[in-house]
Amino acid sequence: MKTLVQDVVTLTRAGWRPYNAEPEASVYQRLGCSYSLGGRRNKPYWFVRDDVFLCVGCGSRCLLKRPSGFPPPLPIRYSVVPQDQPYSLSPQEMLARHDILNVRQAAYCLNVSERRIYEYIAEGKLIRLKENPVRVRSKEVKELRSDFDE
């Protein structure tokens, strides 16, 4: 038996997003939704993908394609930009586009800390090209990366 949490995780992994607007009451009347029309305090939970809407408010899991009575979904607003992804380029793209990387970029490409990059320089695995700011060759970072991929 799946729980609501498992359903939500499965839906979000499949590209569904929470619908953050309220459908008109006529939607529930057309569906004959006893959950919503029965006077419950909690609103049904809707998810949207393209032009398909799915309700996970009760066990019926109503699925509607291009329904009327649904205002357009509002954009999801995030309070802050996630810090784990400071670059718009993937590590592979960054290595392909840049010949020289700073310590932060090299750490991002290798998925290690900046401190670890300095340790690689001290161990001779990376060559310091410049004193301040410290730079390393992307070619050497690629070689270290291939060692991790094994």
C-alpha positions, 0 to 999 in steps of 0.5 A: 500500500503506497502512502501519499508521501510515496505518491508525491515523490513518484510524481515529482520524479516523473516531472509532475509539479504541485499545482499552486492555484485553486480550481473553481468549485465547478470542477469538483461538482463535475467530478462529483468529488465527495472529498471536496464537496463533503465539507472537508476542511483540507483542500485536495492536492493537485499536481500538473504536468503539461496540460494534465492535472492529477488530484491526490487528495483522496484515493480516487486519483482523478486525472483530467486532461485540458480541463476547464475551471483551472487557472494557469499554474503560477510560477514556483518561487524559491526563497533563495538560490540553492548554493550547491549548484553555483555554476550554470555549466555542468562540470563536463561543459566547464572543462570543455570550455576553459583551459584554466580553472580557479580553485573553486571551479576545479573543486566543482568539477571534481566534486571535492572541497577547495581544500582538497584542490590545494592538497592535490597541488601540494601532492603534485597531482595538479600544477599551480599556474599562478600564485594569486589567484591560484589557477590550474589546468583543466587538462589535469583536472580532466585526468584526475576526473577520469581516475574517479570515474573508474 
